[in-house]
Amino acid sequence: MNKVWLITGASSGFGRAIAEAAVADGDVVVGAARRPEALDDLVAAHPGQVEALRLDVTDPAAIDAAVQGVVARHGRMDVLVNNAGRTHVGAFEETADAELRDLFDLHVFGPAALVRAVLPHMRERRSGAVVQMSSMGGQMSFAGFSAYSGTKFALEGMSEALADEVREYGVKVLIVEPGAFRTSLFDGASASPESEAYAGSVGVTRRMIAEGAGKQPGDPAKAAALILAALDAEVTPLRLPLGEDAVVAVLGHLDQVRDDVTAWEKRTRATAFNAPE
């Protein structure tokens, strides 16, 4: 039986690429976006197979109504892809509370509300998949990405627990961690006001974003194909880094974590009440 997908941020980038890959597989796609008219061409090319839905993932009431509507129209919900998002650059000290809260609403609270809305349907059918579009910045970070990575770290931590909770119901969780892919993510980047204090660190990141837009090496269509393959695999990985840069960065970060732990291992193991001095 063909799957029914709900994909947020489906108007461009990874969302659009995943939607096109699912359609090519013969599945039904509900593409959610703040500007659903950007999906008009895909809807026209695949009548009855693609539906465009206006949705702001930071609106909890709209989320519940959207999910109930999809289930009512299509009878089920097989795959949720939490893809809506944007990048943000700014030093930790430069990032205002409102900017941080807005980013958490988009990358954490919105996806969480969507997961809560779809899980009862998936649990009842004892099947389904949740795809969380994170980033290599969900496992490691560097100057300028404290706010962005903070939201992705939170999403990944919640999703790891989620995977443990829903496994018994036949529901898969896949955390996708792309590196630099040629999407519009950099085009829609927000930024905190720049200060001279961090010009030597965050300034480098700002220039990277400005100069890298449209030149990223990653192909979203190839990424989408791999995501579908991972979901169809007998054993779906919890995490899927995408791109040479993501694999190198994530593995390098894991090595650094191991080095930090082993350097202090003897002393940290000796912190129990009954441990020898």
DRENLUM-733010 format. One line per field, with one value per residue (C-alpha): residue number from 0; x negated, y negated, z. Coordinates in steps of 0.1 Angstrom, whole numbers, always signed. Last residue first. Example, Ala and Ser with C-alpha at 12.3 -4.5 7.8 and 13.67 -1.06 7.14 Angstrom:
k	c(1_0)
X	c(-137_-123)
Y	c(+11_+45)
Z	c(+71_+78)
// end
This chain:
k	c(276_275_274_273_272_271_270_269_268_267_266_265_264_263_262_261_260_259_258_257_256_255_254_253_252_251_250_249_248_247_246_245_244_243_242_241_240_239_238_237_236_235_234_233_232_231_230_229_228_227_226_225_224_223_222_221_220_219_218_217_216_215_214_213_212_211_210_209_208_207_206_205_204_203_202_201_200_199_198_197_196_195_194_193_192_191_190_189_188_187_186_185_184_183_182_181_180_179_178_177_176_175_174_173_172_171_170_169_168_167_166_165_164_163_162_161_160_159_158_157_156_155_154_153_152_151_150_149_148_147_146_145_144_143_142_141_140_139_138_137_136_135_134_133_132_131_130_129_128_127_126_125_124_123_122_121_120_119_118_117_116_115_114_113_112_111_110_109_108_107_106_105_104_103_102_101_100_99_98_97_96_95_94_93_92_91_90_89_88_87_86_85_84_83_82_81_80_79_78_77_76_75_74_73_72_71_70_69_68_67_66_65_64_63_62_61_60_59_58_57_56_55_54_53_52_51_50_49_48_47_46_45_44_43_42_41_40_39_38_37_36_35_34_33_32_31_30_29_28_27_26_25_24_23_22_21_20_19_18_17_16_15_14_13_12_11_10_9_8_7_6_5_4_3_2_1_0)
X	c(-408_-390_-354_-328_-310_-313_-336_-364_-351_-357_-393_-402_-383_-397_-416_-393_-362_-379_-394_-360_-343_-370_-366_-328_-334_-357_-331_-304_-325_-338_-304_-288_-314_-312_-274_-244_-246_-218_-210_-186_-194_-166_-171_-150_-156_-126_-132_-169_-161_-137_-163_-189_-167_-160_-198_-204_-177_-191_-225_-253_-283_-270_-277_-242_-249_-285_-297_-272_-272_-309_-312_-290_-309_-342_-326_-316_-353_-375_-346_-334_-341_-333_-296_-271_-234_-218_-213_-185_-192_-167_-191_-214_-186_-177_-191_-223_-235_-261_-260_-229_-220_-188_-172_-151_-124_-105_-71_-64_-45_-73_-97_-76_-94_-130_-126_-111_-141_-164_-140_-140_-178_-179_-154_-173_-206_-190_-176_-210_-227_-208_-213_-250_-257_-281_-312_-311_-288_-285_-258_-227_-250_-254_-218_-183_-155_-134_-118_-90_-78_-47_-33_-13_+20_+31_-4_-6_+27_+20_-15_-4_+5_-22_-48_-34_-35_-71_-80_-65_-81_-116_-127_-103_-94_-130_-141_-116_-127_-163_-156_-134_-161_-186_-217_-248_-263_-259_-275_-252_-240_-206_-194_-158_-133_-104_-116_-96_-88_-58_-54_-24_+6_+40_+74_+65_+90_+98_+61_+50_+76_+68_+32_+39_+64_+38_+11_+32_+39_+2_-8_-46_-44_-27_-6_+10_+15_+6_+19_+1_+14_+49_+35_-3_-16_+9_+0_-38_-33_-12_-37_-49_-12_-15_-33_-35_-42_-28_-31_-7_-22_-6_-31_-38_-76_-80_-57_-79_-110_-93_-82_-116_-132_-106_-112_-149_-150_-117_-80_-78_-86_-66_-61_-30_-34_-8_-23_-13_+0)
Y	c(-80_-47_-48_-42_-76_-76_-102_-77_-70_-107_-106_-75_-88_-123_-119_-91_-114_-143_-120_-102_-136_-146_-113_-119_-154_-140_-114_-141_-166_-140_-125_-160_-173_-142_-145_-134_-122_-96_-90_-65_-40_-21_+17_+35_+6_-13_-44_-44_-41_-70_-91_-81_-92_-125_-131_-124_-149_-175_-174_-185_-206_-240_-268_-285_-303_-298_-334_-349_-318_-315_-353_-351_-321_-340_-369_-346_-340_-370_-395_-384_-415_-438_-431_-419_-422_-387_-370_-353_-330_-327_-325_-302_-275_-279_-245_-234_-211_-218_-191_-171_-154_-133_-119_-88_-76_-44_-34_+3_-2_+13_-12_-41_-49_-42_-63_-91_-92_-97_-122_-144_-145_-152_-181_-196_-194_-209_-239_-245_-241_-271_-292_-284_-287_-317_-299_-261_-232_-195_-168_-187_-210_-180_-190_-181_-170_-148_-120_-102_-69_-48_-15_+0_-12_-26_-37_-56_-74_-83_-95_-121_-150_-145_-144_-176_-194_-183_-195_-230_-231_-222_-238_-267_-275_-270_-295_-321_-316_-322_-354_-367_-361_-381_-365_-386_-369_-334_-348_-351_-331_-317_-289_-283_-256_-234_-198_-177_-148_-127_-94_-69_-90_-74_-76_-100_-128_-123_-116_-147_-169_-156_-165_-200_-207_-197_-217_-249_-249_-247_-276_-276_-250_-276_-255_-261_-227_-216_-182_-158_-125_-134_-155_-149_-176_-202_-195_-197_-230_-245_-237_-273_-282_-265_-296_-289_-253_-218_-193_-164_-137_-104_-77_-64_-62_-92_-111_-102_-114_-147_-153_-145_-171_-197_-193_-192_-225_-242_-243_-213_-231_-205_-171_-149_-116_-90_-57_-34_+0)
Z	c(+465_+464_+454_+481_+478_+440_+423_+413_+377_+369_+381_+360_+329_+327_+295_+284_+284_+266_+240_+234_+229_+204_+185_+184_+170_+143_+133_+132_+112_+87_+81_+78_+53_+31_+29_+49_+85_+92_+128_+143_+116_+99_+102_+76_+53_+38_+59_+51_+14_+15_+33_+7_-22_-5_-1_-37_-47_-22_-39_-15_-27_-14_-39_-39_-7_+4_+3_+27_+49_+51_+56_+87_+100_+98_+116_+143_+152_+145_+144_+178_+199_+169_+174_+148_+153_+154_+121_+102_+73_+46_+17_+37_+39_+2_-6_-21_+7_+33_+60_+66_+98_+94_+126_+117_+141_+133_+146_+150_+183_+204_+189_+201_+234_+224_+193_+213_+236_+207_+192_+223_+224_+186_+188_+217_+200_+169_+189_+205_+172_+158_+189_+193_+155_+154_+166_+163_+168_+171_+171_+159_+139_+115_+109_+120_+98_+121_+101_+120_+107_+108_+120_+148_+133_+166_+174_+141_+146_+183_+172_+146_+169_+195_+167_+152_+186_+191_+156_+164_+199_+187_+154_+149_+185_+195_+168_+180_+216_+207_+187_+215_+241_+221_+204_+206_+236_+220_+188_+159_+129_+123_+99_+89_+95_+83_+79_+103_+80_+92_+75_+75_+83_+78_+62_+35_+40_+77_+85_+67_+83_+118_+112_+99_+127_+154_+137_+133_+170_+178_+155_+153_+125_+102_+78_+44_+28_-7_-18_-41_-54_-65_-94_-99_-123_-111_-74_-82_-101_-74_-47_-42_-38_-4_+11_+48_+38_+42_+14_+18_-3_-15_-25_-60_-55_-78_-54_-24_-43_-53_-17_-3_-27_-19_+18_+14_-3_-13_-8_+15_+47_+65_+50_+57_+39_+30_+20_-9_+0)
// end
